Amino acid sequence: MDSSNPNQGVSPGGSLRIAAPDQAEWSYAIDRPVVRIGRAEADTDLVLPHGWVSRAHARLYADRLPYRIEDLGSSNGTTVNDAALPPGEVRPLQDGDVIAIGPFRLTLVAPPPPEPVAAEPSVEPEPAAVEPTPAGLGVRTMPRGRPAPPRPPEPPPETVSRPQEPTRWVGVPETASRWLQYLPPIYAEPDMDGEGFLGRFLLVFEDLLGPVEQAIGHFRLYLDPETAPAAFLPVLDAWLGGLLEERLPEETKRELLKQAHWLYQARGTRAGLTRHIEICTGITPEIVENAGEPHHFAVTLRTGGQTVDARMVERIIERNRPAHTSYSLTIE
């Protein structure tokens, strides 16, 4: 391998077609082994200027085929073909795969596979003499059932280091804590009863901190009214200024939170008050403005025998009416 070639270790010919709202589609040529993608201009190869893009968002590995993509723990995440990419996972890419980063959609145009080269005859080297193992030196083996991790390849003689995909310990038994895979293999060695003490000991903390870890890893689901746990809906309501009533069904609360942005925009109008009452009661009210006198409106609910909480309706009207107006409520 010629170390004078600056593109050594790069699979040439690939590119990214980049599309974003209100922008013309443009292309980025992949000409380096590692393409750093992010918002910050410093230490970034492909700059995507948008607030939804983290400063260091993702890496694209192009040192060999297939190309790979890795999310660097970004705030808003990365998807490949609309499938979420967990942080730290290196996923292979195929020609035409679509990478979504913030509002940007990056379509991979992979280079064609290299043409086969006829093998040149080579002279087999003579086998090297094997030196005997000195007496008294034993060979240390890994515990049974836990294969030794592969030895990392020798770095190529090039100026840009080849990206190393994260390796994980794959010999952890199912009865041990999964956190054991993040520790050196020596900590997975069995004790006298054939099981690893640390693998059992970590199960205590995994059970205690597992729910917290899951909540942090999927916190974006807590911010969506459709997927947030029912116990978290009051927190979302507090952030939005208090739209929910305690006795409302859960589905009604989720619908109110989903439409909160529109209800705030329409607050103080007949349309906003009508929609708010309609969501909470399932009945479309009749609202007459300037009913009998200026700045007075009348609200009529025809329930058809359905039970309606009048106090709740009054609180909704008080929350939505302009300060200079008065009202009357009739429930039939």
NORVEN-V756631 format. One record per residue. RES is the residue in one small letter. PHI is phi in degrees with one decimal (none if undefined). PSI is psi as a letter, one per 40 degrees, with the letter a starting at -180 (999 if undefined). NEAR is the number of other C-alpha atoms within 10 Angstrom. Layout:
BEGIN
[[RES,PHI,PSI,NEAR] [RES,PHI,PSI,NEAR]]
END
This chain:
BEGIN
[[m,none,h,9] [d,-85.2,h,8] [s,-74.7,e,12] [s,-82.2,e,10] [n,-80.7,h,10] [p,-68.6,d,13] [n,-98.9,e,16] [q,-61.8,h,20] [g,85.3,e,20] [v,-103.9,h,19] [s,-88.6,h,23] [p,-76.9,i,21] [g,98.0,e,12] [g,-83.3,i,18] [s,-155.7,i,17] [l,-122.7,h,20] [r,-92.6,h,16] [i,-110.3,h,20] [a,-126.3,i,17] [a,-149.7,i,16] [p,-59.3,h,9] [d,61.4,f,6] [q,-135.3,i,9] [a,-75.2,i,8] [e,-66.1,h,12] [w,-137.5,i,11] [s,-121.9,i,14] [y,-122.3,h,14] [a,-81.8,h,13] [i,-88.3,h,24] [d,-127.9,f,17] [r,-147.6,i,20] [p,-63.3,d,22] [v,-127.5,h,21] [v,-107.2,h,18] [r,-88.7,h,19] [i,-114.1,h,24] [g,-179.4,a,25] [r,-89.1,d,19] [a,-74.2,h,18] [e,-74.8,d,14] [a,-77.6,h,10] [d,57.2,f,12] [t,-133.7,h,18] [d,-86.3,d,17] [l,-112.3,h,19] [v,-92.1,h,18] [l,-117.0,g,23] [p,-77.4,g,15] [h,-161.8,i,15] [g,-66.1,d,11] [w,-81.2,e,17] [v,-99.5,h,24] [s,-72.7,i,22] [r,-60.6,d,22] [a,-120.1,g,21] [h,-93.8,d,27] [a,-154.7,i,25] [r,-126.1,h,21] [l,-110.1,h,23] [y,-95.0,h,28] [a,-125.2,f,24] [d,-77.0,e,22] [r,-159.0,i,13] [l,-94.1,i,18] [p,-77.1,i,16] [y,-63.5,i,22] [r,-132.5,i,19] [i,-128.5,i,23] [e,-135.9,h,21] [d,-85.1,h,23] [l,-95.8,f,21] [g,74.1,f,17] [s,-68.0,i,18] [s,-70.1,d,14] [n,-104.7,e,14] [g,80.5,i,21] [t,-134.5,i,25] [t,-124.4,i,18] [v,-122.2,h,19] [n,55.6,f,15] [d,66.2,e,11] [a,-106.4,h,11] [a,-63.1,i,13] [l,-105.4,h,20] [p,-61.5,i,17] [p,-59.3,h,16] [g,86.5,e,14] [e,-86.2,h,15] [v,-97.8,h,18] [r,-111.7,h,17] [p,-66.3,i,15] [l,-120.6,i,21] [q,-116.8,i,15] [d,-59.9,h,14] [g,92.7,e,14] [d,-64.5,i,18] [v,-110.6,h,22] [i,-103.2,h,23] [a,-104.6,h,22] [i,-129.7,h,25] [g,59.1,b,20] [p,-83.5,e,14] [f,-91.8,i,19] [r,-121.2,h,21] [l,-106.0,h,23] [t,-97.7,h,21] [l,-81.2,h,22] [v,-109.7,g,21] [a,-76.3,i,22] [p,-70.9,i,17] [p,-66.8,i,12] [p,-63.3,i,9] [p,-65.9,i,9] [e,-71.9,i,6] [p,-66.1,h,6] [v,-108.8,h,6] [a,-62.5,h,6] [a,-73.5,h,6] [e,-86.3,i,6] [p,-62.8,h,6] [s,-130.1,i,6] [v,-92.4,h,6] [e,-69.5,h,6] [p,-71.1,i,6] [e,-67.3,h,6] [p,-62.6,h,6] [a,-74.0,i,6] [a,-69.3,h,6] [v,-91.7,h,6] [e,-79.4,h,6] [p,-68.3,i,6] [t,-74.0,h,9] [p,-59.4,i,7] [a,-63.1,h,6] [g,92.7,e,5] [l,-103.5,h,7] [g,-94.9,i,8] [v,-103.5,h,6] [r,-80.2,h,6] [t,-106.9,i,8] [m,-76.2,i,14] [p,-57.2,i,15] [r,-63.3,h,11] [g,87.0,e,9] [r,-125.8,g,16] [p,-65.6,i,14] [a,-68.9,i,14] [p,-65.2,i,14] [p,-63.8,i,7] [r,-72.3,h,6] [p,-63.0,i,8] [p,-66.8,i,8] [e,-66.7,h,7] [p,-65.3,h,11] [p,-69.5,i,13] [p,-77.4,g,14] [e,-138.8,i,16] [t,-74.1,d,12] [v,-99.8,h,15] [s,-70.9,i,13] [r,-73.0,h,21] [p,-66.0,i,14] [q,-106.2,h,10] [e,-72.8,i,13] [p,-64.9,h,8] [t,-101.8,i,11] [r,-126.9,i,13] [w,-74.6,h,18] [v,-100.9,e,14] [g,-97.6,e,17] [v,-73.1,h,21] [p,-67.3,i,16] [e,-69.9,d,8] [t,-79.8,e,11] [a,-94.8,i,19] [s,-67.0,i,20] [r,-70.3,e,16] [w,-68.0,e,15] [l,-63.7,d,23] [q,-69.5,e,19] [y,-91.8,e,11] [l,-105.8,i,11] [p,-58.7,i,11] [p,-58.9,d,19] [i,-62.4,d,9] [y,-75.7,e,14] [a,-96.2,e,23] [e,-65.7,h,17] [p,-74.1,i,16] [d,-96.9,a,10] [m,-66.7,d,7] [d,-88.4,e,7] [g,88.6,e,10] [e,-119.2,i,15] [g,-83.5,h,20] [f,-64.7,d,16] [l,-64.8,d,17] [g,-62.3,d,23] [r,-77.5,d,14] [f,-64.3,d,12] [l,-69.6,e,16] [l,-61.5,d,18] [v,-61.1,d,12] [f,-74.2,d,12] [e,-65.9,d,15] [d,-67.6,d,11] [l,-74.1,d,11] [l,-98.8,e,12] [g,-58.1,d,13] [p,-59.4,d,11] [v,-66.3,d,12] [e,-61.8,d,12] [q,-66.5,d,10] [a,-64.5,d,13] [i,-68.9,d,12] [g,-68.2,d,12] [h,-121.7,f,11] [f,-65.3,d,12] [r,-61.3,d,14] [l,-70.9,d,14] [y,-70.9,d,18] [l,-88.9,e,15] [d,-102.3,h,15] [p,-58.4,d,21] [e,-76.8,d,15] [t,-114.4,e,11] [a,-67.4,i,16] [p,-59.9,i,12] [a,-60.0,d,15] [a,-69.8,e,8] [f,-92.7,e,12] [l,-61.1,d,21] [p,-60.9,d,16] [v,-67.4,d,13] [l,-60.4,d,20] [d,-64.6,d,19] [a,-65.0,d,11] [w,-65.9,d,10] [l,-95.5,e,14] [g,95.3,e,10] [g,88.3,g,14] [l,-105.8,d,20] [l,-86.9,i,20] [e,-105.9,i,15] [e,-63.2,d,10] [r,-86.9,e,9] [l,-70.8,i,13] [p,-63.7,i,10] [e,-61.0,d,12] [e,-63.1,d,11] [t,-66.7,d,16] [k,-61.9,d,22] [r,-64.3,d,22] [e,-66.6,d,14] [l,-63.2,d,21] [l,-67.1,d,21] [k,-64.8,d,14] [q,-100.3,e,14] [a,-60.0,d,18] [h,-62.4,d,11] [w,-72.7,d,13] [l,-63.7,d,20] [y,-70.0,d,14] [q,-66.2,d,10] [a,-95.6,e,16] [r,-62.6,h,16] [g,89.0,e,17] [t,-113.5,i,13] [r,-64.0,d,17] [a,-64.3,d,12] [g,-65.7,d,18] [l,-65.6,d,22] [t,-61.3,d,18] [r,-67.1,d,19] [h,-63.6,d,25] [i,-65.6,d,19] [e,-64.3,d,14] [i,-66.2,d,15] [c,-78.5,d,21] [t,-113.4,e,19] [g,78.0,e,14] [i,-121.4,h,17] [t,-84.1,h,16] [p,-78.8,i,21] [e,-103.3,h,14] [i,-120.3,h,19] [v,-113.7,h,14] [e,-86.9,i,16] [n,52.6,f,14] [a,-82.9,g,14] [g,87.2,d,10] [e,-156.9,i,9] [p,-63.8,i,10] [h,59.0,f,14] [h,-128.0,h,15] [f,-128.8,i,19] [a,-113.2,h,17] [v,-112.8,h,20] [t,-122.9,h,15] [l,-115.4,h,20] [r,-99.5,h,14] [t,-81.8,d,15] [g,63.6,f,9] [g,90.0,e,7] [q,-79.3,i,10] [t,-77.7,h,9] [v,-129.1,h,17] [d,-81.5,h,11] [a,-65.3,d,13] [r,-65.3,d,9] [m,-64.7,d,17] [v,-62.5,d,19] [e,-64.1,d,16] [r,-65.0,d,11] [i,-64.9,d,18] [i,-65.2,d,21] [e,-61.6,d,14] [r,-73.4,d,15] [n,-108.2,e,20] [r,-77.1,i,18] [p,-62.7,i,13] [a,-64.8,d,10] [h,-90.4,e,7] [t,-107.0,i,13] [s,-123.1,i,16] [y,-150.4,i,18] [s,-134.8,i,13] [l,-120.6,h,15] [t,-125.8,h,12] [i,-115.6,h,15] [e,-107.4,999,11]]
END
